Amino acid sequence: MNKTKSSPWFWIPTLYFAEGIPYFIVNNISVLMFAKMGVPNGQMSFFTTLLYFPWFLKGLWSPIVDVVKTKRWWIITMQALLTALMILLTLTLPKPSPDLIASGNTGIGIFWFTLVLFIIAAFASATHDIAADGFYMLAQDTSSQAAFIGIRNTFYRISSVFGQGVLVFIAGRVERSSGNIPWSWQVTLAVAAVIFFLVTLYHTFMLPRSAEDHPRVTGENGTSTLSELGNSFKTFFTKPGILLAIAFMLLYRLPEGFLIKLCQPFLVDKVANGGLGLSTDSVGIVYGTIGVIALLAGGILGGIFASRVGLKKALWWMAAGMTLPCLTFVYLAAAQPTNLVVIAVAIAIEQFGYGFGFTAYTLYMMYFSDGEFKTSHYAICTAFMALSMMLPGFVAGFIQESIGYLNFFWMVMLCCFATLAVTILVRRKINSEYGKK
């Protein structure tokens, strides 16, 4: 096969850094930004959950990326579009008054144009994911793909620290110095736009061209791409044990599905409201940096552990890692500590457990996807993964508003029983040798 001769070192790190930035802006920064603007948790969680839809649906339009233009064209075009959207977000962000923000009753309606821009950015980001992952395989031979998988994952994780840590820290510092919350987020979005523009400009000249990167008209066996997509859906939903697999994919992460939408608002909410009253820059440090590093460490350790004992034996330990550390938020809500070190340790424990426990979820999706349509079936599994986050997210904020933070986190603990139940059922069906080296 005729692959590009350009060194992957020149484009893989920047490509996967660029893949993460818009994802974290749309799905994480938007949550904290709306919370800081005084939008009630119910409205905030519902509308920011809607932004996740493109990642849930991206398998439906992935054939378009295959049959129209090249993957390189899609990457550059989506990056240019995302740059323009970040600039528009910066220029058009509404500026509610300090009194309205302080009241906590800022209606989400004043952000309607911001939400429209976010949803377009979400579709562009999801499309960029499809093209980038395809280009990664087309522009390299298989040995290079294997060699650089760790590099690509590392730079995606760096983008996570940048998106949830550095950008949030910048917002907090600007807010602290100016006292102007809307301005702090405008500056943050402007910084993201400048960086993304520079990455886009770099890729325009440095992203290689590959002879393998061309529109795909037919599938591997001569079938049309759309027909191949239809076959992959049909064979997926007729797999043995499909209902149990779907139940596992929807319920294993149920506690985290509720928790993830409210943890940042809880950290910044007023102490009188049951929150911790942290500053935005403190959240960037304890959640966006320390928390993300703990999450990554948990994931790395989980991968090592699973490779030694196999998925079946690891599953119980990982289910415990997914559920028990949620108790740290019960503690934080009950005690409302003011010591930043204590808060950071609690968040690190929870995030480490989540990273460790999520390894089992990823391995199970790979296990269930194995077969003729492995790639397509895994993509469908990731759609259910997205749905498992969306369904709790739609109602999480409204539940919290009605019962308060402490009771909400106790409810999250009750959801852990759903995780344990599907773990018991699924574990019986897993080959004891799967996942071992």
C-alpha positions in Angstrom: 0.0 0.0 0.0 1.2 3.5 -0.8 1.3 5.4 2.4 2.5 8.9 3.1 6.2 9.4 3.8 5.7 12.3 6.2 6.7 11.4 9.8 3.7 10.8 12.1 5.5 12.9 14.7 4.6 16.0 12.6 0.9 15.5 12.7 -0.5 12.9 15.1 0.2 14.8 18.3 -1.4 18.0 17.0 -4.3 16.1 15.3 -5.4 14.4 18.5 -4.8 17.5 20.6 -7.2 19.3 18.2 -9.7 16.4 18.4 -10.1 16.9 22.1 -10.3 20.7 22.4 -13.8 21.2 20.9 -15.2 18.2 22.7 -14.2 19.5 26.1 -15.4 23.0 25.2 -18.8 21.7 24.2 -19.4 19.1 26.9 -17.4 20.4 29.9 -16.7 24.1 29.7 -20.3 24.8 28.6 -21.6 23.2 31.9 -19.4 25.3 34.1 -19.9 28.5 32.1 -23.7 28.3 32.3 -23.5 27.4 36.0 -21.3 30.5 36.6 -23.7 32.6 34.6 -26.5 31.8 37.1 -28.5 29.3 34.9 -30.4 26.9 37.2 -29.1 23.3 37.3 -32.2 21.8 35.8 -32.1 23.9 32.6 -28.3 23.7 32.5 -28.1 20.0 32.6 -30.9 19.4 30.2 -29.7 21.7 27.5 -26.0 20.8 27.8 -27.0 17.2 27.5 -28.6 17.9 24.2 -25.2 19.0 23.0 -24.0 15.4 23.3 -26.4 14.2 20.6 -24.0 14.4 17.7 -21.6 12.0 19.3 -24.5 9.6 19.9 -25.6 9.9 16.2 -22.3 10.2 14.4 -22.4 6.6 13.2 -25.4 7.6 11.0 -23.5 10.1 8.9 -20.1 8.5 9.0 -20.7 6.9 5.5 -20.9 10.5 4.1 -17.4 11.2 5.4 -16.3 8.0 3.6 -17.9 8.7 0.2 -17.6 12.5 -0.1 -14.1 14.1 -0.4 -11.0 12.9 1.4 -10.5 12.5 5.2 -7.8 15.3 5.0 -10.4 17.6 3.4 -12.9 16.9 6.2 -10.3 17.4 8.9 -9.2 20.8 7.6 -12.7 22.0 6.8 -14.1 21.0 10.2 -11.1 22.7 12.0 -11.7 25.9 10.0 -15.4 25.7 10.8 -14.7 25.1 14.5 -12.3 28.1 14.6 -15.0 30.3 13.1 -17.5 29.0 15.6 -15.2 29.7 18.6 -14.7 33.3 17.3 -18.5 33.7 17.0 -19.0 32.3 20.5 -16.5 34.8 21.8 -18.2 37.8 20.1 -21.8 36.9 20.7 -21.7 35.5 24.3 -24.6 37.2 26.3 -23.7 39.3 29.3 -26.3 38.9 32.0 -26.2 41.5 34.8 -24.3 40.7 38.0 -27.6 40.9 40.0 -29.2 38.3 37.6 -26.2 36.0 37.9 -26.1 36.3 41.7 -29.9 35.4 41.9 -29.2 32.1 40.2 -32.2 32.6 37.9 -30.6 33.4 34.6 -33.0 31.9 32.0 -31.2 29.6 29.5 -33.3 31.4 26.8 -30.9 34.4 26.6 -28.2 31.9 25.5 -30.3 30.6 22.6 -27.7 31.7 20.0 -24.8 30.4 22.1 -26.6 27.0 22.2 -27.1 27.0 18.4 -23.4 27.7 17.9 -22.5 24.9 20.4 -24.7 22.4 18.6 -23.1 23.2 15.3 -19.7 22.9 16.9 -20.7 19.5 18.3 -21.7 18.2 14.9 -18.4 19.6 13.4 -16.4 18.1 16.3 -18.0 14.7 15.9 -17.4 14.8 12.1 -13.8 15.7 12.8 -13.5 12.7 15.1 -14.7 10.4 12.3 -12.3 11.9 9.7 -9.3 12.0 12.1 -9.7 8.4 13.2 -10.1 7.3 9.6 -7.1 9.3 8.5 -5.0 7.8 11.3 -5.4 4.4 9.7 -5.1 5.5 6.1 -2.0 7.6 6.4 0.1 4.9 8.1 0.9 1.2 7.8 -0.3 -1.1 10.5 3.1 -1.1 12.4 3.1 2.7 12.6 -0.5 2.7 13.8 0.4 0.4 16.6 3.5 2.4 17.5 1.7 5.7 17.7 -1.5 4.6 19.5 0.0 5.6 22.8 1.1 9.0 21.4 -2.3 9.8 20.0 -4.0 8.8 23.3 -1.5 10.9 25.3 -2.1 14.0 23.3 -5.8 13.6 23.5 -5.4 13.4 27.3 -3.2 16.5 27.2 -6.1 18.3 25.4 -8.3 17.1 28.3 -6.1 18.8 30.9 -5.9 21.9 28.7 -9.7 22.0 28.1 -10.8 21.3 31.7 -7.8 22.6 33.5 -5.9 25.4 31.8 -8.9 27.1 30.1 -11.0 26.9 33.3 -8.1 28.3 35.3 -7.8 31.2 32.8 -11.5 32.0 33.2 -11.1 32.0 37.0 -8.1 34.3 36.9 -9.8 36.8 34.6 -12.9 36.6 36.8 -10.9 37.2 39.9 -9.0 40.2 38.5 -12.0 41.8 36.7 -15.0 40.7 38.7 -16.8 40.2 35.4 -18.0 36.7 34.9 -19.2 37.0 31.2 -15.9 38.7 30.3 -13.9 35.9 31.8 -15.6 33.4 29.6 -15.2 35.6 26.5 -11.5 35.8 27.2 -11.3 32.0 27.7 -13.2 31.3 24.4 -10.9 33.8 22.6 -7.8 32.0 23.9 -9.3 28.7 22.6 -10.1 30.2 19.2 -6.6 31.6 18.8 -5.0 28.2 19.7 -7.4 26.3 17.4 -6.7 28.7 14.6 -3.0 28.1 14.9 -3.5 24.4 14.9 -5.7 24.6 11.8 -3.2 26.7 10.0 -0.4 24.2 10.9 -2.5 21.3 9.6 -3.3 23.1 6.4 0.3 22.9 5.4 1.7 20.0 7.5 -1.1 17.4 7.4 0.2 14.8 4.9 -1.5 13.6 1.8 -1.9 9.9 1.4 -2.7 7.9 -1.8 -5.0 5.7 0.4 -7.1 8.8 1.4 -9.8 9.0 -1.3 -13.6 8.8 -1.3 -14.8 5.2 -0.6 -17.6 4.2 -3.0 -17.9 0.6 -2.1 -17.3 -1.6 0.9 -14.5 -4.1 1.4 -16.5 -6.9 -0.4 -17.8 -4.7 -3.2 -21.0 -3.8 -1.4 -22.1 -0.2 -1.2 -21.1 1.6 1.9 -24.7 2.3 2.9 -25.6 -1.4 2.4 -22.6 -2.3 4.5 -23.9 0.0 7.2 -27.3 -1.6 7.1 -25.8 -5.1 7.4 -23.7 -4.0 10.4 -26.8 -2.7 12.2 -28.7 -5.9 11.4 -26.0 -8.2 12.6 -25.4 -6.2 15.7 -29.0 -6.3 16.9 -29.3 -10.1 16.2 -26.2 -11.0 18.2 -26.7 -13.5 21.1 -27.2 -11.7 24.4 -27.9 -8.3 22.8 -30.5 -7.2 25.4 -28.2 -8.0 28.3 -25.3 -6.2 26.5 -27.5 -3.1 25.9 -28.6 -3.2 29.5 -24.9 -3.3 30.6 -23.9 -0.4 28.3 -26.8 1.7 29.6 -26.6 1.0 33.3 -23.0 0.3 34.2 -22.2 4.0 34.2 -25.5 5.2 35.6 -24.0 6.7 38.8 -21.5 8.6 36.8 -24.1 9.7 34.3 -25.9 11.6 37.1 -22.7 12.7 38.9 -20.9 14.2 35.9 -23.5 16.9 35.2 -23.6 18.2 38.7 -20.1 17.8 40.1 -18.7 21.1 38.7 -21.9 23.2 39.5 -21.7 21.7 43.0 -18.1 22.8 43.4 -18.8 26.4 42.5 -22.3 26.8 44.0 -22.8 28.9 47.1 -22.3 27.2 50.5 -25.7 28.4 51.5 -27.1 26.4 48.5 -25.3 23.2 49.6 -22.3 23.7 47.3 -18.6 24.2 48.2 -18.3 27.8 46.9 -15.0 27.3 45.1 -13.6 29.9 42.7 -13.5 29.0 39.0 -9.7 28.9 38.9 -9.7 26.5 41.9 -12.1 24.2 40.0 -9.6 24.3 37.1 -6.9 23.0 39.4 -8.7 20.4 41.6 -11.2 19.1 39.0 -9.7 20.0 35.6 -6.1 19.2 36.4 -5.7 17.0 39.5 -9.0 15.2 38.8 -8.1 14.5 35.2 -4.6 13.3 36.1 -6.2 10.9 38.6 -8.7 9.8 36.0 -5.9 9.0 33.5 -3.9 7.2 36.2 -6.9 5.0 37.0 -7.3 4.2 33.4 -3.7 3.2 32.9 -3.7 1.0 36.1 -7.0 -0.5 35.0 -5.5 -1.5 31.6 -2.5 -3.1 33.3 -4.7 -5.0 35.8 -7.1 -6.2 33.2 -4.3 -7.4 30.9 -3.0 -9.6 33.8 -6.2 -11.1 35.1 -8.6 -10.8 32.2 -11.9 -9.0 31.9 -13.9 -11.5 33.8 -11.8 -11.4 37.0 -11.2 -7.7 36.7 -14.9 -6.8 36.3 -15.9 -7.0 40.0 -13.0 -4.8 41.1 -13.7 -2.3 38.3 -17.4 -2.2 39.2 -16.4 -1.4 42.7 -14.1 1.3 41.4 -17.0 2.8 39.4 -19.4 2.9 42.4 -17.7 3.1 45.8 -15.7 6.3 45.2 -19.0 8.2 44.6 -19.2 8.3 48.4 -16.6 11.0 48.3 -19.3 13.4 46.9 -21.6 12.4 49.7 -18.9 13.4 52.2 -18.2 16.7 50.4 -21.9 17.6 50.4 -22.3 16.6 54.1 -19.1 18.2 55.4 -18.7 21.1 53.0 -15.0 21.3 53.7 -13.1 24.5 52.9 -9.6 23.0 52.8 -8.7 22.8 49.1 -6.3 19.9 49.7 -9.2 17.8 51.2 -11.4 18.6 48.3 -8.7 17.8 45.8 -8.0 14.4 47.4 -11.7 13.5 47.4 -12.1 14.4 43.8 -8.9 12.6 42.9 -10.2 9.4 44.6 -13.5 9.6 42.8 -11.9 10.3 39.4 -9.3 7.6 39.9 -12.0 5.0 40.6 -14.0 6.2 37.6 -10.9 5.8 35.3 -10.2 2.4 36.8 -13.8 1.2 36.4 -14.3 2.6 32.9 -11.6 0.2 31.6 -14.0 -2.7 32.0 -16.7 -0.8 30.1 -14.3 -0.3 27.1 -13.1 -3.9 27.2 -16.6 -5.2 27.3 -17.5 -3.1 24.2 -14.5 -4.6 22.4 -15.5 -8.1 23.6 -19.1 -7.8 22.4 -18.1 -6.2 19.1 -15.8 -9.0 18.1 -16.8 -10.6 14.7 -17.2 -9.7 11.1 -18.3 -6.1 11.5 -16.0 -5.4 14.4 -15.4 -1.7 13.6 -19.1 -0.9 12.9 -20.3 -2.8 15.9 -17.9 -1.0 18.2 -19.2 2.3 16.8 -22.8 1.2 17.7 -21.6 0.4 21.2 -20.1 3.9 21.5 -23.5 5.2 20.6 -25.1 3.3 23.5 -22.2 4.7 25.6 -23.2 8.2 24.7 -26.9 7.4 25.4 -25.9 6.1 28.9 -24.6 9.6 29.7 -27.4 11.5 28.0 -30.4 9.8 29.7 -29.4 10.7 33.2 -28.1 14.1 32.1 -31.5 15.2 30.9 -33.0 14.9 34.4 -30.0 15.2 36.8 -30.3 19.0 37.3 -34.0 18.9 37.9 -33.7 16.1 40.5 -30.9 18.0 42.3 -33.0 21.2 42.4 -35.8 19.3 44.0 -33.9 17.3 46.6 -30.7 19.3 47.2 -27.0 18.2 46.7 -26.7 15.9 49.6 -29.8 13.8 48.8 -28.8 13.9 45.2 -25.5 12.3 45.9 -27.2 9.7 48.1 -29.4 8.9 45.1 -26.3 8.5 43.0 -25.1 5.9 45.5 -28.5 4.0 45.1 -27.9 3.9 41.4 -24.7 1.9 42.1 -27.0 -1.1 42.6 -27.9 -1.0 38.9 -24.2 -1.1 38.1 -23.7 -4.1 40.3 -26.7 -5.9 39.0 -25.7 -5.8 35.4 -22.1 -6.7 36.4 -23.4 -9.9 38.0 -25.4 -10.9 34.9 -22.8 -10.0 32.3 -19.8 -11.5 34.1 -21.3 -15.0 33.7 -21.2 -14.7 29.9 -17.6 -13.5 29.5 -14.8 -15.8 28.4 -12.4 -16.1 31.4 -9.4 -15.8 29.1 -10.5 -12.6 27.3 -8.3 -9.6 27.9 -5.3 -11.6 29.2 -1.9 -11.1 27.6 
